[in-house]
């Protein structure tokens, strides 16, 4: 006998839960790619993507995952030998810099570790030291999926401006677009990369690069821009094939259209508020468990935590044991301790993550927390009492009374 039978819940930080509405939109025969509804809906898709990024500027869509969006952004900004300043707060800024280095970009990395956000004073000092303005662009991640830290993007732009530095500001929002608040134009971001499989609730396969006119001016001299990765034809497309340099990802587009409709119907501000409330409920539970046991939030300051993913420390080998227990006994898959291998002599077995992005609600989050609570009890892992009550209290306080 197992209690895991039934609909399994993939509570990892991407790919996220796919709504039935998105799956149903994709479940259709191949469409005409030369005329008809698929062609007609492309301008609206681009408009709605820009609304989520909160930009009036440009959007290029690629048949790619987030790593493809990384490469596209690098290709359109840099020439071989250019310098980038990479601000790392987890695994994914390092990953983006690896892509850039392989393309011939000189990357200087400032690593702030796996439990802290970017230090603006330290960043300002690095800019001040660049007296000849060799740094062409600053690359950073708003939310690092491995550590769950959330960086202050507006402060990055303010620091650049205060230093009088001309560097392009490039931000990775793959983990958090449509989960954590992001305002591309208001915050002065020049290039932003995202993908469809997290807050946008679509199966992996679409990457997005948003860019403003300032970044597009840099594209004039970028010698890494290849035929496929060039963002200009895609952002200026008139025909369906021009958006993708060939055959369109037809069924992903139908799924994306449905997902964008769901976000618009709920309202983006409400989507952000839902994620924030559910994140607070999760944090309340883990803080309670931490009161009498080893389980702790990786990011201690709530102001620096993402509303899309939460990274946890529990000590080896309890992370692996708990994940294995919830899969086998509760039908819940928790995320691995990605990028934490160097912090634990037994690999990443003392860490795990909970994804709470996209198509999630109170009963899903409370169910995950209940499964974790049962796992802690079954495995005999010490923990504080009252975690589920603390989480449900957060949800109750956010709901209208009556």
LINTARA-V535748 format. One record per backbone hydrogen bond with DSSP energy under -0.5 kcal/mol. NH is the residue of the N-H (numbers start at 0). CO is the residue of the C=O. E is the energy in kcal/mol with one decimal. If there is no record, write none. Layout:
BEGIN
nh & co & e
NH & CO & E
NH & CO & E
END
This chain:
BEGIN
nh & co & e
4 & 1 & -0.5
7 & 5 & -0.5
8 & 330 & -2.8
9 & 7 & -0.6
10 & 8 & -1.2
10 & 332 & -1.7
13 & 11 & -1.8
13 & 14 & -0.6
14 & 196 & -0.6
15 & 196 & -2.5
18 & 16 & -0.6
22 & 18 & -2.3
23 & 19 & -3.1
24 & 20 & -1.6
25 & 21 & -1.6
26 & 22 & -1.2
27 & 25 & -1.8
39 & 35 & -2.4
40 & 36 & -1.9
41 & 37 & -0.6
41 & 38 & -1.0
44 & 40 & -1.9
45 & 41 & -2.2
46 & 42 & -2.2
47 & 43 & -2.4
48 & 44 & -2.3
49 & 45 & -2.2
50 & 46 & -1.6
51 & 47 & -1.7
52 & 48 & -2.1
53 & 49 & -1.0
54 & 49 & -2.1
57 & 210 & -2.3
59 & 208 & -2.7
61 & 206 & -3.0
63 & 61 & -1.5
63 & 204 & -0.7
68 & 64 & -1.7
69 & 65 & -2.2
70 & 66 & -2.0
71 & 67 & -2.4
72 & 68 & -2.3
73 & 69 & -2.4
74 & 70 & -2.7
75 & 71 & -1.5
76 & 72 & -0.8
76 & 73 & -1.0
77 & 73 & -2.4
80 & 103 & -3.0
81 & 78 & -2.3
82 & 133 & -0.9
83 & 105 & -2.8
84 & 136 & -2.4
85 & 83 & -0.6
85 & 107 & -3.2
86 & 84 & -0.5
86 & 138 & -2.6
87 & 85 & -0.7
87 & 109 & -2.7
93 & 89 & -0.8
94 & 90 & -1.7
95 & 91 & -2.1
96 & 92 & -2.2
97 & 93 & -2.1
98 & 94 & -1.7
99 & 95 & -2.1
100 & 96 & -2.8
101 & 97 & -2.0
102 & 98 & -0.8
102 & 99 & -0.7
103 & 100 & -1.8
104 & 99 & -2.4
105 & 81 & -3.2
106 & 104 & -0.8
107 & 83 & -2.9
107 & 105 & -0.6
108 & 106 & -0.6
109 & 85 & -2.9
110 & 108 & -0.6
111 & 87 & -3.0
111 & 109 & -0.6
119 & 117 & -0.7
122 & 118 & -2.4
123 & 119 & -2.7
124 & 120 & -1.9
125 & 121 & -1.8
126 & 122 & -2.0
127 & 123 & -2.5
128 & 124 & -1.7
129 & 125 & -0.6
129 & 126 & -0.9
130 & 128 & -1.7
132 & 129 & -1.6
135 & 82 & -2.9
135 & 133 & -0.6
136 & 82 & -1.0
137 & 167 & -3.2
138 & 84 & -2.6
139 & 169 & -2.0
140 & 86 & -0.6
141 & 171 & -2.5
142 & 171 & -0.6
143 & 148 & -1.6
144 & 142 & -0.6
147 & 143 & -2.8
149 & 303 & -3.1
150 & 141 & -3.4
150 & 148 & -0.5
152 & 150 & -1.1
155 & 151 & -1.2
156 & 152 & -1.8
157 & 153 & -2.2
158 & 154 & -2.3
159 & 155 & -2.3
160 & 156 & -2.7
161 & 157 & -2.4
162 & 158 & -1.7
163 & 159 & -0.6
163 & 160 & -1.0
164 & 159 & -2.1
167 & 135 & -2.6
169 & 137 & -3.1
169 & 167 & -0.6
170 & 190 & -2.8
171 & 139 & -2.3
172 & 170 & -0.6
172 & 192 & -3.0
175 & 172 & -0.5
176 & 172 & -2.1
178 & 175 & -2.4
178 & 179 & -0.6
179 & 175 & -2.2
183 & 52 & -2.1
184 & 53 & -1.9
186 & 182 & -2.5
187 & 184 & -1.1
188 & 183 & -2.5
189 & 168 & -1.6
190 & 168 & -2.1
191 & 209 & -2.6
192 & 170 & -2.2
193 & 207 & -2.2
195 & 205 & -1.8
200 & 197 & -1.5
201 & 195 & -2.4
206 & 61 & -2.5
207 & 193 & -2.8
208 & 59 & -2.5
209 & 191 & -3.1
210 & 57 & -1.6
211 & 189 & -1.9
215 & 211 & -2.1
216 & 212 & -1.9
217 & 213 & -1.2
218 & 214 & -1.4
219 & 215 & -0.5
219 & 216 & -1.0
220 & 217 & -1.5
221 & 217 & -0.6
221 & 218 & -0.7
222 & 220 & -0.7
223 & 77 & -1.3
224 & 221 & -0.8
225 & 223 & -0.9
229 & 225 & -1.5
233 & 229 & -0.5
234 & 230 & -2.4
235 & 231 & -1.7
236 & 233 & -1.1
241 & 238 & -0.7
242 & 238 & -0.9
242 & 239 & -1.0
243 & 239 & -0.6
243 & 240 & -0.8
244 & 240 & -1.0
245 & 240 & -2.1
249 & 247 & -2.1
252 & 248 & -2.0
253 & 249 & -1.6
254 & 250 & -2.2
255 & 251 & -2.9
256 & 252 & -2.5
257 & 253 & -1.9
258 & 254 & -2.3
259 & 255 & -2.9
260 & 256 & -1.9
261 & 257 & -2.0
262 & 258 & -2.2
263 & 259 & -2.4
264 & 260 & -2.4
265 & 261 & -2.0
266 & 262 & -2.4
270 & 266 & -2.3
271 & 267 & -2.5
272 & 268 & -2.2
273 & 269 & -2.6
274 & 270 & -2.2
275 & 271 & -2.3
276 & 272 & -2.4
277 & 273 & -2.5
278 & 274 & -2.3
279 & 275 & -2.0
280 & 276 & -2.0
281 & 277 & -2.0
282 & 278 & -2.7
283 & 279 & -2.4
284 & 280 & -1.8
285 & 281 & -2.3
286 & 282 & -2.8
287 & 283 & -1.6
288 & 284 & -2.6
289 & 285 & -2.2
290 & 286 & -0.6
290 & 287 & -1.1
291 & 288 & -1.2
292 & 289 & -1.0
295 & 312 & -3.0
297 & 310 & -2.8
299 & 297 & -0.6
301 & 299 & -0.7
303 & 300 & -2.0
304 & 301 & -1.4
305 & 147 & -2.2
309 & 353 & -2.4
311 & 351 & -3.2
312 & 295 & -2.9
313 & 349 & -3.1
314 & 349 & -1.8
317 & 314 & -1.7
318 & 314 & -0.6
318 & 348 & -1.3
319 & 348 & -1.7
320 & 316 & -2.1
321 & 317 & -2.7
322 & 318 & -2.1
323 & 319 & -2.7
324 & 320 & -2.1
325 & 321 & -2.5
326 & 322 & -1.8
327 & 323 & -2.2
328 & 324 & -2.8
329 & 325 & -1.6
330 & 325 & -0.7
330 & 326 & -0.7
331 & 325 & -2.1
332 & 8 & -2.6
333 & 331 & -0.6
334 & 10 & -0.7
334 & 352 & -2.7
336 & 350 & -0.6
337 & 335 & -2.1
339 & 336 & -1.7
342 & 339 & -2.0
343 & 340 & -1.0
346 & 343 & -1.6
348 & 345 & -0.9
350 & 347 & -1.7
351 & 311 & -1.5
352 & 334 & -2.2
353 & 309 & -2.6
354 & 10 & -2.3
355 & 307 & -2.9
358 & 16 & -0.6
358 & 356 & -0.5
359 & 357 & -1.9
364 & 360 & -2.2
365 & 361 & -3.1
366 & 362 & -1.6
367 & 363 & -2.0
368 & 364 & -2.4
369 & 365 & -2.3
370 & 366 & -2.1
371 & 367 & -2.4
372 & 368 & -2.5
373 & 369 & -2.1
374 & 370 & -2.2
375 & 371 & -2.6
376 & 372 & -1.9
377 & 373 & -2.8
378 & 374 & -2.5
379 & 375 & -0.6
379 & 376 & -0.8
380 & 375 & -2.0
381 & 379 & -0.6
383 & 288 & -2.0
389 & 385 & -2.0
390 & 386 & -2.3
391 & 387 & -2.6
392 & 388 & -1.9
393 & 389 & -1.3
394 & 390 & -1.8
395 & 391 & -2.8
396 & 392 & -2.4
397 & 393 & -1.2
398 & 394 & -0.9
398 & 395 & -0.7
END
